[in-house]
Amino acid sequence: MSLVRVHNFSISLDGFGVGEGQRKEEPFGHAGTRLLDWAIGTKTFVEMGFHDEQEGSVGIDEAFASRWNTGIGAEVMGRNKFAPKPGPWPDEQWRGWWGDNPPFHTPVVVLTHHPRPPLELEGGTSFHFVDAEPEAALARARELAGDLDVRIGGGTTTIREFLQADLIDEMHIAVVPILLGRGERLWDGLEGLEQRFHVEAVTSPSGVVHLTFSRRR
């Protein structure tokens, strides 16, 4: 069976995956881009359009960042990763943060309590809006992915819920050397997670610690 993977998800030293006060003007709340700065300058993220420079950096951070789309057939993301606020859709004009050609180039399952018709965009990206628990959402993503793997793209709540449901096989977490103090914490309610996974750590010159979790067989 295909694998369920997490890639390039960043948290602070105190475990927060997003800051407090998310809104359209500040998608990551008071954290700003600080959780993503390590990735934004890599060659992979430059090619994805997240940076204006023509050439991105290479090295340990790039080695991890570049794995995000290899063998992926679909993604699952939470409502807050797609849209600036929860609740009923004011209209169906919002097409995500990424413009008409998002970087995914695969189907994306968006978890929401307010389903709406699928949204087809350029480059092979399509958004499918479902009201479902993790198991059902994963089943739908696997239908869309064919024989390829499914990426759990975030945000923090979505990854935590999939971990709580024991549905993730491989996970890459980037621990960024900042303290946020408030926001949404990834690890709450996940005591003993290390008993389910082999955990390895690689330190980058940027100060980021890359944690990889592989399910114990």
ZALOGU-125022 format. One line per 3 residues: number of its first residue (from 1); their letters; for each residue y, x, z of N, C-alpha, C. Coordinates in Angstrom, 1 decimal, always signed. Example, Ala and Ser with C-alpha at 12.3 -4.5 7.8 and 13.67 -1.06 7.14 Angstrom:
REM ZALOGU-125022
1 = as = -5.7:+13.2:+7.8:-4.5:+12.3:+7.8:-3.3:+13.2:+7.8  -2.2:+12.8:+7.1:-1.1:+13.7:+7.1:+0.0:+12.9:+7.9
//
This chain:
REM ZALOGU-125022
1 = msl = -1.2:+0.8:+0.0:+0.0:+0.0:+0.0:+1.2:+0.9:+0.0  +2.3:+0.4:-0.6:+3.6:+1.1:-0.6:+4.1:+1.4:+0.8  +4.9:+2.4:+0.9:+5.5:+2.8:+2.2:+6.8:+2.1:+2.4
4 = vrv = +7.2:+2.0:+3.7:+8.5:+1.5:+4.1:+9.3:+2.6:+4.7  +10.4:+3.0:+4.1:+11.1:+4.2:+4.5:+12.6:+3.9:+4.8  +13.1:+4.8:+5.7:+14.5:+4.9:+6.0:+15.0:+6.3:+5.6
7 = hnf = +16.2:+6.3:+5.0:+16.8:+7.6:+4.6:+18.3:+7.7:+4.9  +18.7:+8.9:+5.4:+20.1:+9.2:+5.5:+20.9:+8.2:+6.5  +20.2:+7.7:+7.4:+20.9:+6.8:+8.4:+21.4:+7.7:+9.5
10 = sis = +22.7:+7.6:+9.7:+23.4:+8.4:+10.6:+23.7:+7.7:+11.9  +23.6:+8.5:+13.0:+24.0:+8.0:+14.3:+24.7:+9.1:+15.1  +25.5:+8.7:+16.0:+26.3:+9.6:+16.9:+25.4:+10.3:+17.9
13 = ldg = +25.9:+11.3:+18.6:+25.1:+11.9:+19.7:+24.7:+10.8:+20.8  +25.6:+9.8:+21.0:+25.2:+8.8:+22.0:+24.6:+7.6:+21.3  +24.0:+7.7:+20.1:+23.1:+6.8:+19.6:+23.7:+5.6:+18.8
16 = fgv = +25.0:+5.6:+18.5:+25.6:+4.5:+17.8:+25.5:+4.7:+16.3  +25.1:+3.7:+15.6:+25.0:+3.7:+14.1:+26.1:+3.2:+13.4  +27.0:+2.5:+14.1:+28.3:+2.0:+13.6:+29.3:+1.8:+14.7
19 = geg = +30.5:+1.9:+14.4:+31.5:+1.8:+15.5:+31.9:+0.3:+15.8  +32.7:+0.1:+16.7:+33.2:-1.2:+17.1:+34.3:-1.7:+16.2  +34.3:-3.0:+15.9:+35.4:-3.5:+15.1:+35.2:-3.5:+13.7
22 = qrk = +34.0:-3.7:+13.2:+33.8:-3.7:+11.7:+34.6:-4.9:+11.1  +35.3:-4.5:+10.0:+36.0:-5.5:+9.2:+36.2:-4.9:+7.8  +36.7:-5.7:+6.9:+36.9:-5.3:+5.5:+37.7:-4.0:+5.4
25 = eep = +38.7:-3.9:+6.2:+39.5:-2.7:+6.1:+38.8:-1.5:+6.8  +37.9:-1.7:+7.7:+37.2:-0.6:+8.4:+35.7:-1.0:+8.4  +35.0:-0.7:+7.3:+33.5:-1.1:+7.2:+32.7:-0.6:+8.3
28 = fgh = +33.1:+0.6:+8.9:+32.3:+1.3:+9.9:+33.0:+1.2:+11.3  +33.9:+0.2:+11.4:+34.6:+0.1:+12.7:+35.4:+1.3:+13.0  +35.6:+1.5:+14.3:+36.4:+2.6:+14.7:+35.9:+4.0:+14.4
31 = agt = +34.6:+4.0:+14.0:+34.0:+5.3:+13.6:+34.6:+5.9:+12.3  +35.2:+5.0:+11.5:+35.7:+5.5:+10.2:+34.5:+6.1:+9.4  +34.8:+7.1:+8.7:+33.7:+7.8:+7.9:+33.0:+8.9:+8.6
34 = rll = +33.3:+9.1:+9.9:+32.8:+10.3:+10.6:+31.3:+10.4:+10.7  +30.6:+9.3:+10.7:+29.1:+9.3:+10.6:+28.6:+9.7:+9.3  +29.4:+9.6:+8.2:+28.9:+9.9:+6.9:+29.5:+11.2:+6.3
37 = dwa = +30.4:+11.8:+7.0:+31.1:+13.0:+6.4:+30.1:+14.0:+5.9  +29.0:+14.2:+6.7:+28.0:+15.2:+6.3:+27.4:+14.9:+4.9  +27.2:+13.7:+4.6:+26.6:+13.3:+3.4:+27.5:+13.1:+2.2
40 = igt = +28.7:+12.7:+2.5:+29.7:+12.4:+1.4:+29.9:+13.6:+0.5  +29.9:+14.8:+1.1:+30.2:+16.0:+0.3:+29.0:+16.6:-0.3  +27.8:+16.0:-0.2:+26.6:+16.6:-0.8:+26.6:+16.3:-2.3
43 = ktf = +25.9:+17.0:-3.1:+25.7:+16.8:-4.5:+25.2:+15.4:-4.8  +24.3:+14.9:-4.0:+23.7:+13.6:-4.2:+24.8:+12.5:-4.1  +25.6:+12.6:-3.1:+26.6:+11.5:-2.9:+27.7:+11.6:-3.9
46 = vem = +28.1:+12.8:-4.3:+29.1:+13.0:-5.4:+28.6:+12.3:-6.7  +27.3:+12.5:-7.0:+26.7:+11.9:-8.2:+26.7:+10.3:-8.1  +26.6:+9.8:-6.8:+26.6:+8.4:-6.6:+28.0:+7.8:-6.6
49 = gfh = +29.0:+8.7:-6.7:+30.4:+8.2:-6.8:+31.1:+8.0:-5.4  +30.6:+8.6:-4.4:+31.2:+8.5:-3.1:+32.2:+9.6:-2.8  +32.4:+10.5:-3.8:+33.4:+11.6:-3.6:+34.0:+11.9:-4.9
52 = deq = +35.2:+12.4:-4.9:+36.0:+12.7:-6.1:+35.6:+14.0:-6.7  +35.1:+14.9:-6.0:+34.8:+16.3:-6.5:+33.7:+16.2:-7.5  +33.8:+17.2:-8.5:+32.8:+17.2:-9.6:+31.5:+17.8:-9.1
55 = egs = +31.5:+18.7:-8.2:+30.3:+19.3:-7.7:+30.2:+19.2:-6.2  +29.1:+18.7:-5.7:+28.9:+18.6:-4.3:+28.2:+19.8:-3.7  +28.2:+19.9:-2.4:+27.5:+21.0:-1.7:+26.0:+20.9:-1.8
58 = vgi = +25.3:+22.0:-1.7:+23.9:+22.0:-1.6:+23.5:+22.7:-0.3  +22.2:+22.6:+0.1:+21.8:+23.2:+1.3:+20.9:+22.2:+2.0  +20.8:+22.4:+3.4:+19.9:+21.5:+4.1:+20.3:+20.0:+4.1
61 = dea = +21.6:+19.8:+4.2:+22.1:+18.4:+4.1:+21.7:+17.8:+2.8  +22.0:+18.5:+1.7:+21.6:+18.0:+0.4:+20.1:+17.8:+0.2  +19.3:+18.7:+0.8:+17.9:+18.5:+0.7:+17.4:+17.2:+1.2
64 = fas = +18.0:+16.8:+2.4:+17.7:+15.5:+2.9:+18.3:+14.3:+2.2  +19.6:+14.5:+1.8:+20.3:+13.4:+1.1:+19.6:+13.0:-0.2  +19.1:+14.0:-0.9:+18.5:+13.8:-2.2:+17.2:+13.0:-2.2
67 = rwn = +16.6:+12.8:-1.1:+15.3:+12.1:-1.1:+15.5:+10.6:-1.1  +16.7:+10.1:-0.9:+16.9:+8.7:-0.6:+16.4:+7.7:-1.7  +16.3:+8.1:-2.9:+15.9:+7.2:-4.0:+14.6:+7.5:-4.7
70 = tgi = +14.0:+8.6:-4.3:+12.7:+9.0:-5.0:+11.6:+8.0:-4.6  +11.0:+7.4:-5.7:+9.9:+6.5:-5.5:+10.3:+5.1:-4.9  +11.5:+4.8:-4.8:+12.0:+3.5:-4.2:+12.0:+2.4:-5.3
73 = gae = +11.5:+1.2:-5.0:+11.5:+0.1:-5.9:+12.3:-1.0:-5.5  +12.7:-1.1:-4.2:+13.6:-2.1:-3.7:+14.1:-1.7:-2.3  +15.2:-2.3:-1.9:+15.8:-2.0:-0.6:+16.0:-3.3:+0.2
76 = vmg = +15.9:-3.3:+1.5:+16.3:-4.4:+2.4:+17.5:-3.9:+3.2  +18.6:-4.8:+3.2:+19.7:-4.5:+4.0:+20.2:-5.7:+4.7  +20.9:-5.5:+5.8:+21.5:-6.6:+6.6:+22.8:-7.1:+6.0
79 = rnk = +23.2:-8.3:+6.4:+24.4:-8.9:+5.9:+25.6:-8.0:+6.0  +25.8:-7.4:+7.1:+27.0:-6.6:+7.4:+27.1:-5.3:+6.5  +25.9:-4.9:+5.9:+26.0:-3.8:+5.0:+26.5:-4.2:+3.6
82 = fap = +26.3:-5.5:+3.3:+26.7:-6.0:+2.0:+28.1:-6.6:+2.1  +28.5:-7.3:+3.2:+29.7:-8.0:+3.2:+30.5:-7.7:+4.5  +31.8:-7.9:+4.5:+32.7:-7.5:+5.6:+32.6:-8.3:+6.8
85 = kpg = +32.0:-9.5:+6.8:+31.9:-10.3:+8.0:+30.7:-11.3:+7.9  +30.2:-11.7:+9.0:+29.1:-12.7:+9.0:+29.6:-14.1:+8.8  +28.6:-15.0:+8.9:+29.0:-16.4:+8.8:+28.9:-17.0:+7.4
88 = pwp = +29.3:-18.2:+7.2:+29.2:-18.8:+5.8:+30.0:-18.0:+4.8  +29.6:-18.0:+3.6:+30.3:-17.3:+2.5:+31.6:-18.1:+2.2  +32.7:-17.4:+2.2:+33.9:-18.2:+1.8:+33.9:-18.6:+0.4
91 = deq = +33.2:-17.8:-0.4:+33.0:-18.1:-1.8:+31.9:-17.0:-2.3  +31.6:-17.1:-3.5:+30.5:-16.1:-4.0:+31.2:-15.0:-4.9  +32.4:-14.8:-4.7:+33.1:-13.7:-5.5:+32.8:-12.3:-4.9
94 = wrg = +32.5:-12.2:-3.6:+32.2:-10.9:-3.1:+31.0:-10.3:-3.7  +31.0:-9.1:-4.2:+29.9:-8.5:-4.9:+29.4:-7.2:-4.3  +29.8:-7.1:-3.0:+29.4:-5.8:-2.3:+30.5:-4.8:-2.4
97 = wwg = +30.3:-3.7:-1.6:+31.3:-2.7:-1.5:+31.3:-1.7:-2.7  +30.4:-1.8:-3.6:+30.1:-0.7:-4.5:+30.6:-0.9:-5.9  +31.3:-2.0:-6.2:+31.8:-2.3:-7.6:+30.7:-2.9:-8.4
100 = dnp = +30.9:-2.9:-9.8:+30.0:-3.6:-10.7:+28.7:-2.8:-11.0  +28.7:-1.5:-10.6:+27.5:-0.7:-10.9:+27.1:+0.0:-9.6  +26.5:-0.7:-8.6:+26.1:-0.1:-7.3:+25.1:+1.0:-7.5
103 = pfh = +25.0:+1.9:-6.6:+24.1:+3.1:-6.7:+22.6:+2.8:-6.6  +22.2:+1.6:-6.2:+20.8:+1.3:-5.9:+19.9:+1.3:-7.1  +20.3:+0.6:-8.2:+19.6:+0.5:-9.4:+18.2:+0.0:-9.2
106 = tpv = +18.1:-0.9:-8.2:+16.8:-1.6:-7.9:+17.2:-2.9:-7.3  +16.2:-3.9:-7.2:+16.5:-5.1:-6.4:+16.8:-4.8:-5.0  +17.7:-5.5:-4.4:+18.1:-5.4:-3.0:+17.9:-6.8:-2.3
109 = vvl = +17.2:-6.8:-1.2:+17.1:-8.0:-0.4:+18.1:-8.0:+0.7  +19.0:-9.0:+0.7:+20.1:-9.0:+1.7:+19.7:-10.1:+2.8  +19.6:-9.7:+4.0:+19.3:-10.6:+5.1:+20.5:-11.4:+5.5
112 = thh = +20.4:-12.7:+5.4:+21.6:-13.6:+5.8:+21.1:-14.9:+6.2  +21.8:-15.6:+7.1:+21.5:-16.9:+7.5:+22.1:-17.9:+6.5  +22.7:-17.4:+5.5:+23.4:-18.3:+4.5:+22.9:-17.8:+3.1
115 = prp = +21.7:-18.2:+2.7:+21.2:-17.8:+1.3:+22.1:-18.3:+0.2  +22.1:-17.6:-0.9:+22.9:-17.9:-2.1:+22.1:-17.5:-3.3  +22.5:-17.9:-4.5:+21.8:-17.4:-5.7:+21.8:-15.9:-5.9
118 = ple = +20.8:-15.4:-6.5:+20.8:-13.9:-6.7:+22.0:-13.5:-7.5  +22.4:-12.2:-7.3:+23.5:-11.6:-8.0:+23.0:-10.4:-8.8  +23.2:-10.5:-10.1:+22.8:-9.5:-11.0:+24.0:-8.6:-11.4
121 = leg = +23.9:-7.3:-11.2:+24.9:-6.4:-11.5:+24.4:-5.3:-12.5  +25.3:-4.4:-12.9:+25.0:-3.4:-13.8:+24.0:-2.4:-13.3  +23.3:-1.6:-14.1:+22.5:-0.5:-13.7:+21.1:-0.9:-13.1
124 = gts = +20.8:-2.2:-13.2:+19.5:-2.6:-12.7:+19.5:-3.1:-11.2  +20.7:-3.1:-10.6:+20.8:-3.6:-9.2:+20.9:-5.1:-9.2  +20.1:-5.8:-8.4:+20.2:-7.2:-8.2:+20.1:-7.5:-6.7
127 = fhf = +21.0:-8.4:-6.2:+21.0:-8.7:-4.8:+20.3:-10.1:-4.6  +19.4:-10.2:-3.7:+18.6:-11.4:-3.4:+18.9:-11.8:-1.9  +19.4:-12.9:-1.7:+19.9:-13.3:-0.4:+18.9:-14.2:+0.3
130 = vda = +18.3:-13.8:+1.4:+17.2:-14.5:+2.0:+17.5:-14.7:+3.5  +17.0:-15.8:+4.1:+17.0:-16.0:+5.5:+15.6:-15.8:+6.0  +15.3:-14.7:+6.5:+13.9:-14.4:+6.8:+13.8:-13.4:+7.9
133 = epe = +12.7:-13.4:+8.7:+12.3:-12.4:+9.6:+11.9:-11.1:+8.9  +11.8:-10.0:+9.6:+11.4:-8.7:+8.9:+10.2:-8.8:+8.1  +9.1:-9.4:+8.6:+7.8:-9.5:+7.9:+8.0:-10.2:+6.5
136 = aal = +8.6:-11.3:+6.6:+8.8:-12.1:+5.3:+9.8:-11.4:+4.4  +10.8:-10.8:+4.9:+11.8:-10.1:+4.1:+11.1:-8.9:+3.4  +10.2:-8.2:+4.1:+9.5:-7.1:+3.5:+8.5:-7.5:+2.5
139 = ara = +7.9:-8.7:+2.7:+7.0:-9.2:+1.7:+7.7:-9.5:+0.4  +8.9:-10.1:+0.5:+9.7:-10.3:-0.7:+10.1:-9.0:-1.4  +10.5:-8.0:-0.6:+10.9:-6.8:-1.2:+9.8:-6.1:-1.9
142 = rel = +8.6:-6.2:-1.3:+7.4:-5.6:-2.0:+7.1:-6.3:-3.3  +7.3:-7.6:-3.4:+7.1:-8.3:-4.6:+8.1:-7.7:-5.7  +9.3:-7.5:-5.3:+10.3:-7.0:-6.2:+10.1:-5.5:-6.5
145 = agd = +9.5:-4.7:-5.6:+9.3:-3.3:-5.8:+8.1:-2.9:-6.6  +7.2:-3.8:-6.8:+6.0:-3.5:-7.6:+5.2:-2.5:-6.7  +4.7:-1.4:-7.3:+3.9:-0.4:-6.6:+4.8:+0.6:-5.9
148 = ldv = +6.1:+0.5:-6.0:+6.9:+1.6:-5.4:+7.2:+1.2:-4.0  +7.9:+2.2:-3.3:+8.2:+2.0:-1.9:+9.4:+1.2:-1.6  +9.5:+0.7:-0.4:+10.7:-0.1:+0.0:+11.5:+0.7:+1.0
151 = rig = +12.8:+0.7:+0.7:+13.8:+1.4:+1.6:+14.5:+0.4:+2.5  +14.5:+0.6:+3.8:+15.3:-0.2:+4.8:+16.6:+0.5:+4.9  +17.6:-0.1:+4.3:+18.9:+0.6:+4.1:+19.9:+0.5:+5.3
154 = ggt = +19.6:-0.4:+6.2:+20.5:-0.6:+7.3:+21.1:-2.0:+7.3  +22.1:-2.3:+8.1:+22.6:-1.4:+9.1:+21.8:-1.2:+10.4  +22.4:-0.9:+11.5:+21.8:-0.6:+12.7:+20.8:-1.7:+13.2
157 = tti = +21.3:-2.9:+13.2:+20.4:-4.0:+13.7:+19.2:-4.2:+12.8  +19.4:-4.1:+11.5:+18.2:-4.3:+10.6:+17.2:-3.2:+10.8  +17.6:-1.9:+10.9:+16.6:-0.9:+11.2:+15.9:-1.0:+12.5
160 = ref = +16.7:-1.4:+13.5:+16.1:-1.6:+14.9:+15.1:-2.7:+14.8  +15.4:-3.8:+14.1:+14.4:-5.0:+14.1:+13.2:-4.6:+13.3  +13.3:-3.8:+12.3:+12.1:-3.4:+11.5:+11.2:-2.4:+12.4
163 = lqa = +11.9:-1.6:+13.2:+11.2:-0.7:+14.1:+10.5:-1.5:+15.2  +11.2:-2.5:+15.7:+10.6:-3.4:+16.7:+9.3:-4.1:+16.2  +9.4:-4.5:+14.9:+8.3:-5.2:+14.3:+7.2:-4.2:+13.8
166 = dli = +7.4:-2.9:+14.0:+6.4:-1.8:+13.7:+6.1:-1.9:+12.2  +7.2:-2.0:+11.3:+7.0:-2.1:+9.9:+7.5:-0.8:+9.1  +8.0:+0.2:+9.8:+8.5:+1.4:+9.2:+7.5:+2.5:+9.2
169 = dem = +7.2:+3.2:+8.1:+6.3:+4.3:+8.0:+6.9:+5.6:+8.1  +8.1:+5.8:+7.4:+8.8:+7.1:+7.5:+10.3:+6.8:+7.7  +10.9:+7.7:+8.4:+12.3:+7.5:+8.7:+13.0:+8.8:+8.9
172 = hia = +14.2:+8.9:+8.3:+15.1:+10.1:+8.4:+16.4:+9.6:+9.1  +16.7:+10.2:+10.2:+17.9:+9.9:+11.0:+18.7:+11.2:+11.1  +20.0:+11.1:+10.7:+20.9:+12.2:+10.9:+21.7:+12.0:+12.1
175 = vvp = +21.5:+12.9:+13.1:+22.3:+12.9:+14.3:+23.6:+13.7:+14.1  +24.7:+13.0:+14.1:+26.0:+13.7:+13.8:+26.6:+14.1:+15.1  +27.2:+15.3:+15.2:+27.8:+15.8:+16.5:+29.1:+15.2:+16.8
178 = ill = +29.1:+13.9:+17.0:+30.3:+13.2:+17.5:+29.9:+12.2:+18.6  +30.8:+11.8:+19.4:+30.6:+10.8:+20.4:+31.5:+9.6:+20.1  +30.9:+8.4:+19.9:+31.6:+7.2:+19.6:+31.9:+6.3:+20.8
181 = grg = +31.0:+6.3:+21.8:+31.3:+5.6:+23.0:+31.1:+4.1:+23.0  +31.2:+3.5:+21.8:+31.1:+2.1:+21.6:+30.7:+1.7:+20.2  +30.1:+0.6:+20.0:+29.6:+0.1:+18.7:+28.3:-0.5:+18.9
184 = erl = +27.4:-0.2:+17.9:+26.0:-0.7:+18.0:+25.1:+0.4:+18.0  +24.2:+0.4:+19.0:+23.3:+1.5:+19.3:+22.0:+1.3:+18.6  +21.4:+2.3:+18.0:+20.1:+2.2:+17.3:+18.9:+2.0:+18.3
187 = wdg = +18.9:+2.9:+19.3:+17.6:+3.0:+20.0:+17.4:+2.0:+21.1  +18.3:+1.1:+21.4:+18.1:+0.1:+22.5:+16.8:-0.7:+22.3  +16.0:-0.8:+23.3:+14.8:-1.6:+23.2:+13.6:-0.9:+22.5
190 = leg = +13.7:+0.4:+22.2:+12.7:+1.1:+21.4:+12.0:+2.2:+22.3  +12.0:+2.0:+23.6:+11.3:+3.0:+24.4:+9.9:+3.3:+23.9  +9.5:+4.5:+24.0:+8.2:+4.9:+23.6:+8.0:+5.0:+22.1
193 = leq = +9.1:+5.0:+21.3:+8.9:+5.1:+19.9:+8.2:+6.3:+19.4  +8.4:+7.4:+20.2:+7.8:+8.7:+19.8:+6.3:+8.7:+19.8  +5.7:+7.7:+20.5:+4.3:+7.6:+20.6:+3.7:+7.0:+19.3
196 = rfh = +4.5:+6.4:+18.5:+4.1:+5.8:+17.2:+4.3:+6.8:+16.0  +5.2:+7.8:+16.2:+5.6:+8.7:+15.1:+5.4:+10.2:+15.5  +5.1:+11.0:+14.5:+5.4:+12.4:+14.6:+6.8:+12.6:+14.4
199 = vea = +7.5:+13.4:+15.2:+8.9:+13.6:+15.1:+9.2:+15.1:+14.9  +10.0:+15.4:+13.9:+10.4:+16.8:+13.6:+11.9:+16.8:+13.5  +12.5:+18.0:+13.9:+14.0:+18.2:+13.8:+14.3:+19.4:+13.0
202 = vts = +15.3:+19.3:+12.2:+15.9:+20.4:+11.4:+17.4:+20.4:+11.6  +18.0:+21.5:+12.0:+19.4:+21.7:+12.3:+20.1:+22.2:+11.0  +21.2:+21.6:+10.7:+22.0:+22.1:+9.5:+23.2:+22.9:+10.0
205 = psg = +23.7:+23.8:+9.2:+24.9:+24.5:+9.6:+26.1:+23.5:+9.8  +26.1:+22.3:+9.2:+27.1:+21.4:+9.5:+27.1:+20.8:+10.9  +26.1:+21.1:+11.7:+26.0:+20.6:+13.0:+25.1:+19.4:+13.1
208 = vvh = +24.7:+18.8:+12.0:+23.9:+17.6:+12.0:+22.4:+18.0:+12.2  +21.8:+17.2:+13.1:+20.3:+17.4:+13.3:+19.6:+16.3:+12.5  +18.7:+16.7:+11.6:+18.0:+15.8:+10.8:+16.6:+15.5:+11.5
211 = ltf = +16.4:+14.3:+11.9:+15.2:+13.9:+12.5:+14.3:+13.2:+11.5  +13.1:+13.6:+11.4:+12.1:+12.8:+10.5:+11.0:+12.3:+11.4  +10.7:+11.0:+11.1:+9.7:+10.3:+11.8:+8.6:+9.9:+10.8
214 = srr = +7.4:+10.3:+11.1:+6.2:+9.9:+10.2:+5.2:+9.2:+11.1  +4.8:+8.0:+10.6:+3.9:+7.2:+11.4:+2.6:+8.0:+11.7  +2.1:+7.9:+13.0:+0.9:+8.5:+13.3:-0.3:+7.7:+12.7
217 = r = -1.2:+8.4:+12.1:-2.3:+7.7:+11.5:-3.5:+7.7:+12.4
//
